[in-house]
Amino acid sequence: MIPYENLAKVNEPFHREFEKRFSRFLQKGWYVLGAEVQRFEQAFAAYHGMQHCIGVANGLDALVLALTALNLPERSEVIVPSNTYIASILAILRSGHIPVLVEPDIRTCNIDPALIEAAVTRNTRAIMVVHLYGKCCDMDPIEAIAEKHGLAILEDCAQSHGARYKDKVAGSFGIMSAFSFYPSKNLGALGDAGAVLTNSDALKTELQLLRNYGSQKKYYNERVGFNSRLDELQAIFLQVKLAGLGQINQHKRKLAGLYLSQLKSDFIVPVTEEGYEDVYHIFNIRHPERDRLRSYLLEKGIGAEIHYPVPPHRQNALKSLLQGAKFPISEEIHATTLSLPVSCCHSEADIERVIAVLNAF
């Protein structure tokens, strides 16, 4: 069996260092918002060339806290891609704002810059770009639109750790960028974890308050805050894995290269473009008989996933909000996309086996 993912195997190379650092952690006896969180925040900010990193509990909280820290007028409109994972939209709703869905470019599965400006109204205050599957959005035209209309750019980087666009790394474009370190991410923790990056001193202070009950000094609360702190232990694991992120991304790009060069033309593969360095958190293909293809792979002992089977506007949770909305490009992507094995648990031989099976479909 070639599984879609095997996180135990992915983390094997780090076990010895994890154990050594965990032993120190136990002896120290400081478990919340200590030196380890600070060390990871400094290292992660430096990796992106950013001034500040604020560790939080998970990726959804990173988005919610970032939107809250922006202090937008109540029920502001925030533009977001129509095919994103639902967390992007939930964050806008949880922050008291209105998501305005814009269709993606079917080639890249990222928001289509050519469609953004038509969605801007006098109530629009921000654009949430989602660098889906490990590929950066086309940021030049998006930045031009944001500047023209005075809009904040917030990056959802949950799937794009280390991805680059024209020599800039994902997470360094917007006023803030939000990250998830869910275990299956390229930079994955051993549990839930997240972070926000910013160059603003004021936003850094606000985010630090918000993540900790609105408090800077213990038992004195300046904001109506949250309890969303990056765990000290997860910060240790993330420090260890951050040092290996380049190798992780390089391995995934190598596996992706095999798919791109060897899969037959029956499959629509991820587009590659000059100026982009993709990190393939997910290697998604598209095929009109996606469900039959997935069953076929399973019969042959190959795991595959669907990211994602239901578009946001079809989710029960959002039906009342988006009733009657039509997003045909998003629906086409969700109906045909299939995620193939592309993990550090896989060898090149594994992927060549997957390719041979796919090409016989």
KOLFI-763499 format. One record per residue: residue number from 0; residue in one letter; x negated, y, z negated of N, C-alpha, C in turn. Coordinates in steps of 0.05 Angstrom, whole numbers. Layout:
BEGIN
SITE   n res   n_c1   n_c2   n_c3  ca_c1  ca_c2  ca_c3   c_c1   c_c2   c_c3
SITE NUM   A      X      Y      Z      X      Y      Z      X      Y      Z
...
END
This chain:
BEGIN
SITE   n res   n_c1   n_c2   n_c3  ca_c1  ca_c2  ca_c3   c_c1   c_c2   c_c3
SITE   0   M    -17    -24      0      0      0      0    -18     25      0
SITE   1   I    -11     44     18    -24     70     17     -3     89      6
SITE   2   P     -6     97    -20     14    114    -32     12    142    -21
SITE   3   Y     34    157    -24     33    185    -16     13    200    -33
SITE   4   E     12    194    -59     -6    207    -78    -12    188   -101
SITE   5   N    -36    191   -113    -43    175   -136    -60    194   -154
SITE   6   L    -46    207   -173    -60    228   -189    -80    216   -208
SITE   7   A    -77    192   -217    -97    179   -234   -123    177   -219
SITE   8   K   -122    169   -193   -146    166   -177   -157    193   -170
SITE   9   V   -140    213   -164   -149    240   -158   -166    251   -181
SITE  10   N   -159    246   -205   -172    257   -228   -195    241   -239
SITE  11   E   -200    217   -228   -221    199   -237   -249    213   -237
SITE  12   P   -256    228   -216   -283    240   -216   -287    260   -239
SITE  13   F   -266    269   -251   -268    290   -272   -266    278   -300
SITE  14   H   -261    251   -302   -254    239   -328   -276    244   -349
SITE  15   R   -301    240   -342   -323    242   -362   -324    271   -373
SITE  16   E   -322    290   -355   -323    318   -365   -298    325   -380
SITE  17   F   -275    315   -372   -250    319   -387   -254    309   -416
SITE  18   E   -264    285   -418   -267    273   -445   -286    288   -462
SITE  19   K   -308    297   -450   -328    313   -466   -316    339   -475
SITE  20   R   -302    353   -457   -290    378   -464   -267    375   -484
SITE  21   F   -252    353   -481   -229    348   -499   -240    343   -527
SITE  22   S   -262    329   -530   -273    324   -556   -281    350   -570
SITE  23   R   -293    368   -555   -299    395   -566   -274    410   -574
SITE  24   F   -254    407   -558   -228    421   -563   -216    411   -590
SITE  25   L   -217    385   -594   -206    374   -619   -221    384   -643
SITE  26   Q   -247    386   -641   -263    395   -663   -260    424   -670
SITE  27   K   -254    440   -649   -251    469   -653   -226    476   -668
SITE  28   G   -204    463   -662   -179    468   -676   -164    493   -668
SITE  29   W   -169    505   -645   -155    529   -635   -140    520   -610
SITE  30   Y   -113    521   -611    -97    508   -591    -81    526   -572
SITE  31   V    -78    551   -580    -61    570   -564    -76    596   -559
SITE  32   L    -77    605   -534    -89    630   -526   -116    636   -540
SITE  33   G   -134    617   -535   -161    620   -546   -181    625   -525
SITE  34   A   -206    618   -531   -229    624   -513   -227    609   -487
SITE  35   E   -215    585   -487   -214    569   -463   -196    581   -442
SITE  36   V   -173    592   -451   -155    606   -433   -170    630   -421
SITE  37   Q   -184    645   -438   -199    668   -428   -220    660   -408
SITE  38   R   -234    638   -413   -255    629   -394   -242    622   -367
SITE  39   F   -220    608   -368   -208    601   -342   -197    625   -328
SITE  40   E   -185    644   -343   -175    668   -330   -197    684   -316
SITE  41   Q   -220    686   -330   -243    700   -318   -253    686   -292
SITE  42   A   -255    660   -294   -265    644   -271   -246    645   -247
SITE  43   F   -220    643   -253   -200    642   -231   -198    669   -218
SITE  44   A   -199    691   -234   -199    718   -223   -223    722   -205
SITE  45   A   -246    714   -215   -271    717   -200   -271    701   -174
SITE  46   Y   -259    678   -174   -257    661   -150   -242    676   -128
SITE  47   H   -223    692   -135   -206    707   -116   -216    736   -111
SITE  48   G   -237    744   -125   -246    771   -123   -226    791   -135
SITE  49   M   -211    782   -155   -191    799   -168   -200    807   -196
SITE  50   Q   -188    828   -206   -196    838   -232   -185    822   -256
SITE  51   H   -160    813   -253   -147    801   -276   -132    776   -269
SITE  52   C   -133    757   -287   -116    732   -286   -102    730   -313
SITE  53   I    -76    724   -312    -61    720   -336    -49    692   -335
SITE  54   G    -58    674   -352    -49    647   -352    -21    645   -365
SITE  55   V     -3    630   -352     24    626   -362     31    596   -361
SITE  56   A     55    590   -369     62    562   -374     66    545   -349
SITE  57   N     75    558   -327     81    543   -302     84    562   -279
SITE  58   G     87    552   -256     89    568   -232    115    585   -230
SITE  59   L    137    574   -239    162    589   -239    160    613   -257
SITE  60   D    149    608   -281    145    630   -300    127    651   -289
SITE  61   A    107    643   -274     88    662   -261    103    681   -243
SITE  62   L    122    671   -228    138    688   -210    158    705   -226
SITE  63   V    171    694   -245    190    709   -261    176    732   -276
SITE  64   L    154    726   -289    140    746   -304    129    768   -286
SITE  65   A    119    760   -262    109    780   -243    132    799   -234
SITE  66   L    155    788   -227    177    804   -219    187    822   -242
SITE  67   T    187    811   -266    196    827   -289    176    850   -294
SITE  68   A    150    844   -292    130    865   -296    132    887   -276
SITE  69   L    142    882   -252    145    903   -232    165    924   -240
SITE  70   N    184    916   -259    203    935   -269    219    949   -247
SITE  71   L    229    932   -228    245    942   -206    273    950   -216
SITE  72   P    287    968   -202    314    974   -209    331    949   -210
SITE  73   E    351    949   -227    368    925   -230    381    918   -203
SITE  74   R    381    892   -197    393    881   -173    380    893   -148
SITE  75   S    354    895   -149    339    902   -125    339    878   -106
SITE  76   E    336    884    -80    334    863    -60    304    855    -56
SITE  77   V    299    829    -56    272    818    -52    274    799    -28
SITE  78   I    258    805     -8    257    788     16    241    764     11
SITE  79   V    251    740     20    238    715     14    244    696     37
SITE  80   P    226    678     44    232    659     67    255    640     61
SITE  81   S    271    634     81    295    618     78    288    588     74
SITE  82   N    264    580     79    257    551     77    238    546     54
SITE  83   T    235    565     36    216    561     13    227    540     -6
SITE  84   Y    210    531    -24    219    515    -47    237    533    -64
SITE  85   I    257    521    -76    278    537    -90    267    554   -113
SITE  86   A    244    547   -124    232    562   -146    228    591   -139
SITE  87   S    221    597   -114    217    625   -106    242    641   -109
SITE  88   I    265    628   -101    291    642   -102    301    643   -131
SITE  89   L    297    621   -146    305    621   -174    291    644   -190
SITE  90   A    266    649   -184    252    670   -198    264    697   -193
SITE  91   I    273    702   -168    286    728   -161    312    730   -177
SITE  92   L    327    709   -177    353    709   -192    349    712   -222
SITE  93   R    330    698   -233    324    699   -262    314    727   -270
SITE  94   S    303    741   -251    293    768   -257    314    790   -253
SITE  95   G    339    781   -246    361    799   -243    363    813   -216
SITE  96   H    350    801   -196    350    813   -170    364    796   -149
SITE  97   I    365    805   -124    380    793   -103    360    782    -82
SITE  98   P    360    756    -77    343    745    -56    356    750    -28
SITE  99   V    339    760    -10    348    764     18    331    745     35
SITE 100   L    344    725     46    330    704     60    324    712     89
SITE 101   V    299    707     97    290    713    124    279    687    135
SITE 102   E    286    681    160    277    656    173    247    655    177
SITE 103   P    236    630    177    208    626    183    202    624    212
SITE 104   D    176    626    219    166    619    245    165    589    246
SITE 105   I    179    577    265    181    547    265    154    534    271
SITE 106   R    135    549    282    108    538    287     92    535    261
SITE 107   T     94    555    243     78    555    219     93    548    194
SITE 108   C    119    549    195    137    545    172    135    567    151
SITE 109   N    120    588    157    118    612    140    137    634    150
SITE 110   I    143    653    133    162    674    140    153    688    166
SITE 111   D    172    693    183    167    705    209    165    736    207
SITE 112   P    142    748    209    140    777    206    158    793    225
SITE 113   A    163    781    248    180    796    268    209    799    259
SITE 114   L    217    783    238    245    784    229    248    799    203
SITE 115   I    226    807    191    228    820    164    241    847    165
SITE 116   E    232    864    183    241    892    182    271    895    185
SITE 117   A    284    877    200    313    878    204    328    872    177
SITE 118   A    314    859    158    326    852    133    322    874    112
SITE 119   V    307    894    118    301    916     98    325    935     97
SITE 120   T    334    941     73    355    960     68    345    981     48
SITE 121   R    362   1000     41    354   1020     21    350   1008     -7
SITE 122   N    360    983    -11    358    970    -37    334    951    -38
SITE 123   T    320    947    -15    297    929    -15    274    941    -30
SITE 124   R    261    925    -47    239    935    -63    214    918    -61
SITE 125   A    217    894    -51    193    876    -50    197    855    -29
SITE 126   I    174    844    -20    172    821     -3    157    799    -18
SITE 127   M    170    776    -21    156    754    -33    147    736    -10
SITE 128   V    121    735     -5    110    718     15    103    691      2
SITE 129   V    109    669     16    103    642      6     84    629     26
SITE 130   H     60    624     17     40    611     34     45    581     33
SITE 131   L     64    572     49     74    545     47     55    524     58
SITE 132   Y     54    501     45     39    477     53      9    481     53
SITE 133   G     -1    504     45    -30    509     44    -39    526     67
SITE 134   K    -21    541     80    -28    559    102    -19    587     95
SITE 135   C    -37    606     98    -30    634     92    -10    645    112
SITE 136   C      7    663    102     25    678    120      9    696    138
SITE 137   D     21    706    159      9    725    177     11    753    164
SITE 138   M    -10    760    149     -8    782    130    -11    810    142
SITE 139   D    -25    813    164    -29    840    176     -2    853    182
SITE 140   P     16    841    197     42    855    202     59    857    177
SITE 141   I     57    838    159     73    840    134     63    864    117
SITE 142   E     37    867    115     27    890    100     35    916    113
SITE 143   A     35    917    140     43    941    154     73    948    148
SITE 144   I     90    928    148    118    933    142    122    942    113
SITE 145   A    107    929     95    109    937     66    100    966     62
SITE 146   E     78    973     75     69   1001     73     89   1021     85
SITE 147   K    100   1014    108    119   1032    121    143   1038    104
SITE 148   H    153   1017     90    178   1020     74    173   1022     44
SITE 149   G    148   1024     36    142   1027      8    150   1003     -9
SITE 150   L    145    979      1    152    954    -13    128    941    -26
SITE 151   A    133    929    -49    113    914    -62    111    886    -49
SITE 152   I     86    876    -47     83    848    -38     75    831    -62
SITE 153   L     91    810    -66     86    790    -86     80    764    -72
SITE 154   E     57    751    -78     50    726    -64     57    702    -82
SITE 155   D     71    683    -70     75    657    -82     54    639    -71
SITE 156   C     34    633    -87     10    618    -79     11    589    -90
SITE 157   A     34    579    -97     35    553   -110     23    531    -94
SITE 158   Q     22    534    -67     12    513    -49    -13    521    -34
SITE 159   S    -25    543    -41    -46    554    -24    -73    559    -38
SITE 160   H    -80    543    -58   -105    548    -72   -129    547    -54
SITE 161   G   -141    569    -49   -165    570    -33   -161    575     -4
SITE 162   A   -136    576      5   -130    582     33   -139    610     40
SITE 163   R   -146    615     65   -156    641     73   -143    651     98
SITE 164   Y   -141    678    100   -131    691    124   -151    714    130
SITE 165   K   -165    712    152   -183    733    160   -203    740    138
SITE 166   D   -215    720    126   -236    723    106   -225    733     79
SITE 167   K   -199    735     75   -188    740     49   -174    716     39
SITE 168   V   -177    711     13   -165    687      1   -136    692     -7
SITE 169   A   -119    672     -5    -92    674    -14    -91    682    -43
SITE 170   G    -75    702    -49    -74    712    -77    -87    739    -80
SITE 171   S   -100    749    -58   -114    774    -60   -101    796    -42
SITE 172   F    -77    791    -33    -64    810    -15    -43    828    -30
SITE 173   G    -28    816    -47     -5    830    -60    -13    846    -85
SITE 174   I      7    860    -95      3    874   -121      0    854   -143
SITE 175   M     13    831   -139      9    808   -157     12    782   -141
SITE 176   S      0    761   -151      3    735   -138      7    714   -160
SITE 177   A     25    695   -154     33    675   -174     24    647   -165
SITE 178   F     13    632   -184      3    606   -178     16    585   -196
SITE 179   S     20    561   -185     27    538   -200      4    519   -200
SITE 180   F     -1    506   -223    -22    485   -225     -9    458   -232
SITE 181   Y     15    454   -221     29    428   -224      9    407   -215
SITE 182   P     10    383   -228    -11    363   -224    -18    355   -195
SITE 183   S      2    357   -177     -3    349   -149    -15    371   -132
SITE 184   K    -18    395   -143    -30    417   -127    -59    412   -122
SITE 185   N    -71    426   -102    -99    423    -97   -116    429   -122
SITE 186   L   -108    449   -137   -119    454   -163    -97    447   -183
SITE 187   G    -97    422   -191    -75    412   -208    -84    408   -237
SITE 188   A    -68    416   -256    -73    411   -284    -64    382   -290
SITE 189   L    -64    375   -316    -54    349   -325    -28    352   -338
SITE 190   G    -13    371   -328     14    379   -338     21    405   -325
SITE 191   D     41    418   -336     50    444   -324     30    466   -332
SITE 192   A     26    484   -314      9    508   -319     13    527   -296
SITE 193   G      7    553   -301      9    573   -279     -7    597   -286
SITE 194   A     -8    616   -268    -23    641   -272    -13    663   -253
SITE 195   V    -19    688   -261    -14    711   -244    -40    726   -241
SITE 196   L    -46    735   -216    -69    751   -211    -60    780   -204
SITE 197   T    -76    799   -212    -70    827   -205    -96    843   -209
SITE 198   N    -97    866   -195   -119    885   -199   -110    908   -216
SITE 199   S    -85    909   -225    -75    931   -240    -79    927   -270
SITE 200   D    -92    945   -283    -96    943   -312    -69    945   -327
SITE 201   A    -51    962   -317    -25    965   -329     -8    939   -327
SITE 202   L     -9    927   -304      6    902   -300     -6    879   -316
SITE 203   K    -32    879   -319    -45    859   -335    -35    861   -364
SITE 204   T    -34    885   -375    -25    889   -402      4    881   -405
SITE 205   E     21    888   -385     49    882   -386     53    851   -385
SITE 206   L     39    838   -368     41    809   -366     32    795   -391
SITE 207   Q     11    804   -403      2    793   -429     23    796   -451
SITE 208   L     36    819   -451     58    823   -470     81    804   -464
SITE 209   L     89    803   -439    113    787   -431    109    757   -437
SITE 210   R     85    747   -433     81    718   -436     82    710   -466
SITE 211   N     79    729   -484     75    723   -512     96    738   -529
SITE 212   Y    121    733   -523    143    745   -538    145    775   -537
SITE 213   G    131    787   -518    130    816   -516    112    828   -538
SITE 214   S     93    812   -547     77    820   -571     48    820   -564
SITE 215   Q     34    841   -572      5    843   -570     -7    838   -598
SITE 216   K      6    849   -618     -3    845   -646     18    826   -659
SITE 217   K      8    805   -672     25    784   -683     48    796   -700
SITE 218   Y     72    788   -693     97    795   -708    106    824   -702
SITE 219   Y     93    837   -683    102    864   -674    108    862   -644
SITE 220   N    133    866   -637    143    861   -610    150    887   -596
SITE 221   E    137    892   -573    141    916   -558    159    913   -534
SITE 222   R    163    888   -525    181    882   -502    199    859   -509
SITE 223   V    220    856   -494    236    831   -495    222    811   -478
SITE 224   G    206    794   -491    187    777   -476    196    749   -473
SITE 225   F    177    732   -466    180    703   -462    160    688   -479
SITE 226   N    164    662   -480    143    645   -491    132    629   -467
SITE 227   S    112    639   -454    101    627   -430     71    630   -429
SITE 228   R     58    614   -446     29    616   -448     15    592   -436
SITE 229   L     -6    597   -421    -22    575   -410    -34    560   -434
SITE 230   D    -30    534   -434    -40    517   -456    -70    516   -456
SITE 231   E    -82    518   -479   -111    518   -482   -124    493   -470
SITE 232   L   -110    470   -474   -121    445   -464   -120    444   -433
SITE 233   Q    -98    454   -422    -96    454   -392   -117    474   -381
SITE 234   A   -122    495   -395   -143    514   -386   -170    500   -384
SITE 235   I   -176    482   -403   -201    467   -402   -202    450   -377
SITE 236   F   -180    434   -372   -179    417   -349   -182    433   -323
SITE 237   L   -169    456   -322   -170    473   -298   -198    485   -294
SITE 238   Q   -212    492   -315   -239    501   -312   -256    480   -298
SITE 239   V   -253    455   -307   -269    433   -296   -263    429   -267
SITE 240   K   -237    430   -260   -229    424   -232   -233    448   -214
SITE 241   L   -233    472   -224   -238    495   -208   -266    493   -195
SITE 242   A   -285    483   -210   -312    480   -199   -313    461   -175
SITE 243   G   -293    443   -174   -292    423   -152   -271    430   -131
SITE 244   L   -258    454   -132   -237    460   -113   -247    461    -85
SITE 245   G   -271    471    -80   -281    472    -53   -284    444    -41
SITE 246   Q   -293    425    -57   -295    397    -47   -268    385    -42
SITE 247   I   -249    391    -60   -222    381    -56   -210    391    -30
SITE 248   N   -212    417    -25   -201    428     -1   -216    418     24
SITE 249   Q   -242    415     22   -258    405     44   -249    376     52
SITE 250   H   -244    360     31   -236    332     36   -208    332     50
SITE 251   K   -190    348     40   -163    349     52   -164    359     81
SITE 252   R   -182    379     86   -184    389    113   -196    367    132
SITE 253   K   -214    351    121   -225    329    137   -204    309    145
SITE 254   L   -187    301    125   -166    283    131   -145    295    150
SITE 255   A   -139    320    147   -121    334    165   -132    334    193
SITE 256   G   -158    337    196   -171    337    222   -167    311    237
SITE 257   L   -167    289    222   -162    263    235   -134    262    246
SITE 258   Y   -114    270    230    -86    271    241    -85    289    266
SITE 259   L    -96    313    264    -94    332    285   -106    322    311
SITE 260   S   -128    307    309   -142    298    333   -132    272    344
SITE 261   Q   -118    256    327   -111    229    336    -82    222    338
SITE 262   L    -64    238    325    -36    232    328    -26    238    356
SITE 263   K     -9    220    366      2    225    393     22    248    393
SITE 264   S     28    257    417     44    281    420     73    279    412
SITE 265   D     82    255    405    110    251    396    115    267    371
SITE 266   F     94    273    356     97    286    330     89    315    332
SITE 267   I    105    333    320     98    361    319     80    364    294
SITE 268   V     55    372    298     36    374    276     32    403    268
SITE 269   P     20    408    245     16    436    236     -1    452    256
SITE 270   V      7    476    261     -8    493    280    -34    502    267
SITE 271   T    -55    503    283    -81    514    274    -86    539    290
SITE 272   E    -96    560    277   -100    585    290   -126    598    281
SITE 273   E   -139    612    299   -163    627    292   -157    647    271
SITE 274   G   -175    649    251   -172    669    230   -158    657    205
SITE 275   Y   -150    632    207   -137    618    184   -154    595    175
SITE 276   E   -157    592    148   -170    569    137   -149    555    119
SITE 277   D   -137    534    130   -115    521    116   -126    500     97
SITE 278   V   -111    495     75   -122    476     55   -104    451     52
SITE 279   Y    -82    450     67    -66    425     70    -58    413     43
SITE 280   H    -47    430     25    -34    419      2    -15    397     11
SITE 281   I     -1    403     32     18    384     45     11    383     75
SITE 282   F      8    359     86      5    356    115     33    347    125
SITE 283   N     47    366    137     74    360    146     75    357    176
SITE 284   I     88    336    185     94    334    214    124    337    217
SITE 285   R    133    341    241    162    342    246    169    322    268
SITE 286   H    192    309    265    201    289    284    232    288    283
SITE 287   P    245    285    306    274    285    306    287    261    292
SITE 288   E    271    239    289    281    216    275    266    212    249
SITE 289   R    264    234    234    249    235    210    256    212    190
SITE 290   D    282    208    185    289    189    165    282    160    173
SITE 291   R    287    154    199    279    127    209    249    124    208
SITE 292   L    234    145    214    205    145    213    195    140    185
SITE 293   R    207    153    166    199    149    138    203    120    129
SITE 294   S    227    109    136    233     81    129    213     62    142
SITE 295   Y    206     68    167    187     51    182    160     52    167
SITE 296   L    151     75    159    125     77    145    126     61    119
SITE 297   L    148     63    105    150     49     79    149     18     84
SITE 298   E    162      9    106    161    -19    112    133    -28    118
SITE 299   K    116    -10    128     89    -16    134     70    -11    111
SITE 300   G     81     -4     88     65      0     64     52     27     62
SITE 301   I     65     48     73     55     75     73     76     94     60
SITE 302   G     67    108     40     85    127     27     86    154     41
SITE 303   A    109    166     43    112    193     54    134    207     39
SITE 304   E    132    234     38    152    249     23    165    270     42
SITE 305   I    186    283     32    200    304     47    199    329     31
SITE 306   H    186    349     42    184    376     29    195    397     48
SITE 307   Y    222    400     47    241    391     27    266    382     42
SITE 308   P    282    363     31    304    352     46    328    371     49
SITE 309   V    331    389     31    355    407     31    345    436     31
SITE 310   P    354    452     51    346    480     51    359    495     27
SITE 311   P    347    516     17    358    530     -6    387    538     -3
SITE 312   H    395    548     20    423    558     23    443    536     23
SITE 313   R    434    510     24    452    487     22    452    475     -6
SITE 314   Q    436    485    -24    435    474    -51    460    482    -66
SITE 315   N    471    463    -82    495    469    -97    491    493   -115
SITE 316   A    467    496   -126    461    518   -145    464    545   -132
SITE 317   L    461    547   -105    461    573    -91    485    576    -73
SITE 318   K    503    557    -72    526    558    -54    543    583    -57
SITE 319   S    548    590    -82    565    614    -86    552    639    -77
SITE 320   L    525    640    -80    510    664    -72    506    666    -42
SITE 321   L    502    643    -29    495    643     -1    517    630     16
SITE 322   Q    541    630      7    563    616     21    566    628     49
SITE 323   G    567    610     68    571    618     96    546    627    110
SITE 324   A    523    628     96    498    637    108    489    616    128
SITE 325   K    477    626    149    467    608    170    437    613    175
SITE 326   F    421    592    172    393    594    176    384    570    193
SITE 327   P    389    571    219    385    548    236    355    539    238
SITE 328   I    336    558    237    308    550    238    301    535    213
SITE 329   S    309    545    191    304    531    165    316    504    166
SITE 330   E    341    502    175    354    476    175    340    456    194
SITE 331   E    330    466    216    315    449    234    289    438    221
SITE 332   I    276    455    206    251    446    192    258    426    171
SITE 333   H    278    432    154    286    414    132    296    387    143
SITE 334   A    308    386    166    319    361    177    298    344    190
SITE 335   T    275    355    197    255    340    213    228    337    200
SITE 336   T    223    351    178    196    351    166    190    326    150
SITE 337   L    166    317    151    157    293    136    128    298    127
SITE 338   S    122    294    102     96    298     91     80    272     90
SITE 339   L     56    273    102     40    249    104     18    248     82
SITE 340   P      8    225     75    -14    223     56    -38    241     64
SITE 341   V    -47    258     45    -71    275     51    -83    284     25
SITE 342   S    -90    264      8    -99    269    -19   -128    261    -23
SITE 343   C   -139    271    -44   -166    262    -52   -167    232    -60
SITE 344   C   -143    220    -64   -142    192    -70   -145    175    -44
SITE 345   H   -144    189    -21   -145    174      5   -172    176     18
SITE 346   S   -180    155     31   -204    154     47   -198    160     76
SITE 347   E   -219    164     92   -214    168    121   -202    142    133
SITE 348   A   -211    119    122   -200     94    132   -170     92    127
SITE 349   D   -161    102    103   -132    102     97   -117    118    118
SITE 350   I   -127    142    124   -113    160    143   -113    148    171
SITE 351   E   -135    135    179   -136    123    205   -116    100    207
SITE 352   R   -111     86    185    -90     66    184    -63     79    187
SITE 353   V    -58    101    173    -32    115    175    -28    124    204
SITE 354   I    -49    135    216    -47    144    244    -40    121    263
SITE 355   A    -53     98    260    -47     76    277    -18     67    275
SITE 356   V     -8     66    250     20     59    246     39     79    259
SITE 357   L     33    105    255     50    126    266     50    125    296
SITE 358   N     26    121    308     25    121    337     39     97    350
SITE 359   A     45     76    333     60     53    343     90     56    340
SITE 360   F     98     78    328    127     82    323    142     86    349
END
